[in-house]
Amino acid sequence: MQATEQVLDITERAARQIAHIIESSDEGLDKFLRIGVKGGGCSGLSYTLGFDEKTDKDIIQEKYGVQFIVDKRHAMYLQGTVLDFKDGLDARGFIFENPTATSTCGCGSSFSA
């Protein structure tokens, strides 16, 4: 594992959900969870989650026994972000809490930096 500064954090709830997805899916068994951003969305940038293979441009992180990767080029947009998982009446799914976002859309899936 690459020793680097923690780019983003995940909550224990999010880690449990990620572990559950990995255990119940053949796709994630030999891949890492990739957390990133892409251009688009109503605020300019959208968060991305998906299983992918590691490249030499990735930072490997681990929290609560779950390994995930972040492309070094995306790190500045995700610095200090917390990935959580909500499972309630008002929200269900992964939620990004980004302290460096200057604005976010109503649904929370896109932001501007």
C-alpha positions as CSV (number, residue, x, y, z in Angstrom):
1,M,0.0,0.0,0.0
2,Q,1.3,3.4,-0.9
3,A,2.0,5.6,2.1
4,T,0.4,9.0,1.4
5,E,-1.6,11.7,3.0
6,Q,-5.3,10.8,3.4
7,V,-7.1,12.6,0.6
8,L,-10.7,11.7,1.7
9,D,-12.4,9.8,4.4
10,I,-15.2,7.3,4.5
11,T,-17.5,6.7,7.4
12,E,-17.9,3.3,9.0
13,R,-21.4,3.1,7.5
14,A,-20.1,3.7,4.0
15,A,-17.3,1.1,4.5
16,R,-19.9,-1.5,5.6
17,Q,-22.0,-0.8,2.5
18,I,-18.9,-0.9,0.2
19,A,-17.8,-4.2,1.8
20,H,-21.4,-5.6,1.3
21,I,-21.3,-4.6,-2.4
22,I,-17.9,-6.2,-2.9
23,E,-19.0,-9.4,-1.1
24,S,-22.2,-9.7,-3.2
25,S,-20.7,-8.9,-6.5
26,D,-18.2,-10.8,-8.7
27,E,-17.1,-7.5,-10.3
28,G,-15.5,-5.9,-7.2
29,L,-13.5,-8.9,-6.0
30,D,-10.3,-8.2,-7.9
31,K,-10.7,-4.4,-8.3
32,F,-10.6,-1.3,-6.1
33,L,-13.4,1.1,-5.4
34,R,-12.5,4.2,-7.4
35,I,-13.7,7.5,-6.0
36,G,-13.3,10.5,-8.3
37,V,-14.8,13.4,-10.1
38,K,-15.7,14.2,-13.7
39,G,-16.9,17.3,-15.5
40,G,-20.6,17.7,-15.7
41,G,-23.7,18.1,-13.5
42,C,-25.5,21.3,-12.8
43,S,-22.6,22.7,-10.6
44,G,-19.7,21.8,-12.9
45,L,-18.2,18.6,-11.4
46,S,-19.8,15.3,-10.5
47,Y,-18.7,12.6,-8.1
48,T,-17.9,9.2,-9.4
49,L,-17.9,5.8,-7.7
50,G,-17.1,2.5,-9.4
51,F,-14.9,-0.5,-9.4
52,D,-11.6,-0.2,-11.4
53,E,-8.1,-1.5,-11.6
54,K,-5.3,0.5,-10.0
55,T,-3.0,2.6,-12.2
56,D,0.3,4.3,-11.5
57,K,-1.6,7.6,-11.2
58,D,-3.7,6.4,-8.2
59,I,-3.4,6.9,-4.5
60,I,-4.4,3.8,-2.5
61,Q,-6.2,4.5,0.8
62,E,-7.8,2.2,3.4
63,K,-10.4,2.8,6.1
64,Y,-12.3,0.3,8.2
65,G,-10.7,-2.5,6.1
66,V,-11.9,-1.2,2.8
67,Q,-9.4,-0.2,0.2
68,F,-10.2,2.5,-2.3
69,I,-8.3,4.5,-5.0
70,V,-8.2,8.1,-6.0
71,D,-6.6,9.4,-9.1
72,K,-3.9,11.9,-8.1
73,R,-5.3,14.4,-10.6
74,H,-8.7,14.3,-8.7
75,A,-7.2,14.7,-5.2
76,M,-7.3,18.5,-5.1
77,Y,-11.1,18.3,-5.7
78,L,-11.7,15.7,-3.1
79,Q,-9.3,16.9,-0.3
80,G,-11.1,16.7,3.0
81,T,-14.3,15.1,1.6
82,V,-16.2,12.5,3.6
83,L,-18.1,9.7,1.9
84,D,-21.1,8.5,3.9
85,F,-23.9,6.2,3.3
86,K,-27.5,7.1,4.3
87,D,-30.3,4.6,4.7
88,G,-33.3,6.5,5.9
89,L,-36.6,7.9,4.8
90,D,-35.2,11.2,3.7
91,A,-32.1,9.9,1.9
92,R,-30.7,6.6,0.6
93,G,-27.3,6.1,-1.0
94,F,-23.8,7.4,-0.8
95,I,-23.5,11.0,0.2
96,F,-20.4,13.2,-0.4
97,E,-19.7,16.0,2.2
98,N,-17.1,18.2,0.6
99,P,-15.8,21.1,2.7
100,T,-14.0,22.8,-0.2
101,A,-17.0,22.9,-2.5
102,T,-18.0,26.5,-3.2
103,S,-21.5,25.4,-4.3
104,T,-23.5,22.2,-4.7
105,C,-26.6,21.2,-6.5
106,G,-29.8,20.3,-4.7
107,C,-29.3,16.6,-4.9
108,G,-25.7,16.7,-3.8
109,S,-24.2,14.8,-6.7
110,S,-22.4,17.7,-8.3
111,F,-20.4,20.7,-7.0
112,S,-18.0,23.5,-8.0
113,A,-14.6,24.1,-6.5
